Amino acid sequence: MSRYKSDPEMWDYEKPSFCSKLLHYTWKTISCLFSHIALVATVVSYCVLGAYTFATLEVDNEKEVKRAIHLLRENVTMYLWNYTQELDALRVENFTTVAEKYLKNFEGAILKSMTKDGWDGEEDEAKVQWSFYRRPFLLHHSHHDDR
């Protein structure tokens, strides 16, 4: 049935019936809800998949950086210990000059590891900052948070 009255003198638009209004608004509500649910589900899936992918790719690099820091610390310590065993190291001037040089190099390597390699100050390889459960949305990168 047409929404227009058949009488040519009454070309007015008929009001929709209650049933057609109900059907119309029910359809609009359902389609709006499903489209929003689908959008939210897509965004959440994207975040979870991204977090898993990033954690999988980054964890080996993080462990390698921690191993390098541990070796660097051991090398500096052993060098300074071996240097103190030499007779020239017994003079304060000699020891201070050499120790300052090696400690400056060590400091530069630590700084590089923190700024370029993403080291968080933790040497324990079991404690990784890029785990799936700790960083699902990867919003920020700080070593002061939930340890």
C-alpha positions as CSV (number, residue, x, y, z in Angstrom):
1,M,0.0,0.0,0.0
2,S,1.3,3.4,-0.9
3,R,1.9,6.0,1.7
4,Y,0.1,8.6,-0.4
5,K,-3.6,8.7,-0.3
6,S,-5.3,7.7,-3.6
7,D,-7.5,10.7,-3.6
8,P,-5.9,13.3,-6.0
9,E,-7.0,16.1,-3.8
10,M,-5.2,14.7,-0.8
11,W,-1.6,14.5,-1.9
12,D,-0.4,14.6,1.7
13,Y,2.1,12.2,3.1
14,E,0.5,9.6,5.4
15,K,2.0,9.1,8.9
16,P,3.8,5.7,9.2
17,S,2.0,3.2,11.4
18,F,3.2,2.3,14.8
19,C,4.4,-1.1,13.5
20,S,6.5,0.4,10.7
21,K,8.0,2.9,13.1
22,L,8.8,0.2,15.6
23,L,10.4,-1.9,12.8
24,H,12.4,1.1,11.5
25,Y,13.8,2.1,14.8
26,T,14.5,-1.5,15.9
27,W,16.5,-2.0,12.7
28,K,18.4,1.2,13.2
29,T,19.2,0.3,16.8
30,I,20.4,-3.2,16.0
31,S,22.5,-2.0,13.0
32,C,24.1,0.8,15.1
33,L,24.9,-1.6,18.0
34,F,26.4,-4.3,15.7
35,S,28.4,-1.8,13.8
36,H,29.8,-0.3,17.1
37,I,30.5,-3.7,18.6
38,A,32.3,-4.8,15.4
39,L,34.3,-1.6,15.5
40,V,35.4,-2.0,19.1
41,A,36.1,-5.7,18.5
42,T,38.3,-4.8,15.5
43,V,40.3,-2.2,17.5
44,V,40.8,-4.6,20.5
45,S,41.8,-7.4,18.2
46,Y,44.3,-5.1,16.4
47,C,45.8,-4.0,19.8
48,V,46.1,-7.6,21.1
49,L,47.6,-8.9,17.8
50,G,50.0,-5.9,17.7
51,A,51.1,-6.4,21.3
52,Y,51.7,-10.1,20.7
53,T,53.7,-9.5,17.5
54,F,55.8,-6.7,19.1
55,A,56.5,-8.7,22.2
56,T,57.5,-11.7,20.1
57,L,59.8,-9.7,18.0
58,E,61.4,-7.5,20.7
59,V,62.0,-10.0,23.6
60,D,65.1,-11.6,22.0
61,N,66.7,-8.2,21.3
62,E,66.0,-7.1,24.9
63,K,67.7,-10.3,26.3
64,E,70.7,-9.7,24.0
65,V,71.0,-6.1,25.3
66,K,70.9,-7.4,28.9
67,R,73.6,-9.9,28.1
68,A,75.8,-7.2,26.5
69,I,75.4,-5.0,29.6
70,H,76.4,-7.8,31.9
71,L,79.5,-8.6,29.8
72,L,80.4,-4.9,29.6
73,R,80.2,-4.6,33.4
74,E,82.3,-7.7,33.9
75,N,84.9,-6.4,31.4
76,V,85.3,-3.0,33.1
77,T,85.5,-4.6,36.5
78,M,88.1,-7.2,35.4
79,Y,90.2,-4.6,33.6
80,L,90.2,-2.3,36.7
81,W,91.0,-5.3,38.9
82,N,93.9,-6.4,36.7
83,Y,95.2,-2.9,36.4
84,T,95.4,-2.6,40.2
85,Q,97.6,-5.7,40.2
86,E,100.3,-3.7,38.2
87,L,102.9,-1.7,40.0
88,D,102.1,1.5,38.1
89,A,98.6,1.4,39.5
90,L,99.8,1.9,43.0
91,R,100.3,5.6,42.2
92,V,97.1,7.6,42.7
93,E,97.6,9.7,39.6
94,N,98.1,6.6,37.3
95,F,95.1,4.7,38.7
96,T,92.8,7.7,38.6
97,T,93.6,8.6,35.0
98,V,93.1,5.0,33.7
99,A,90.0,4.4,35.9
100,E,88.4,7.6,34.8
101,K,89.0,6.7,31.1
102,Y,87.4,3.2,31.5
103,L,84.6,4.4,33.6
104,K,83.7,7.2,31.1
105,N,83.7,4.6,28.3
106,F,81.5,2.4,30.5
107,E,79.2,5.3,31.2
108,G,78.9,6.0,27.5
109,A,78.1,2.4,26.7
110,I,75.4,2.3,29.4
111,L,73.9,5.6,28.2
112,K,73.9,4.3,24.6
113,S,72.2,1.1,25.8
114,M,69.5,3.1,27.6
115,T,68.8,5.6,24.8
116,K,69.4,3.6,21.6
117,D,68.9,0.0,22.6
118,G,66.0,0.4,25.1
119,W,67.7,-1.0,28.1
120,D,65.6,-0.4,31.3
121,G,68.3,-0.8,33.9
122,E,67.3,-4.4,34.7
123,E,69.9,-7.1,34.0
124,D,67.8,-10.1,34.9
125,E,66.8,-11.8,31.6
126,A,63.7,-13.3,33.2
127,K,62.3,-9.8,33.7
128,V,61.5,-8.5,30.2
129,Q,59.7,-5.2,29.7
130,W,58.1,-6.2,26.4
131,S,56.0,-9.2,27.5
132,F,52.6,-9.7,26.1
133,Y,50.8,-9.3,29.4
134,R,52.7,-6.3,30.7
135,R,52.4,-4.2,27.6
136,P,49.2,-5.0,25.7
137,F,48.7,-1.5,24.4
138,L,52.4,-0.4,24.4
139,L,51.4,3.1,25.5
140,H,54.5,4.1,27.3
141,H,58.0,2.9,28.0
142,S,59.3,3.4,31.5
143,H,61.3,1.3,33.9
144,H,59.5,2.8,37.0
145,D,56.2,1.1,36.5
146,D,54.7,-2.2,37.9
147,R,57.6,-4.4,38.8
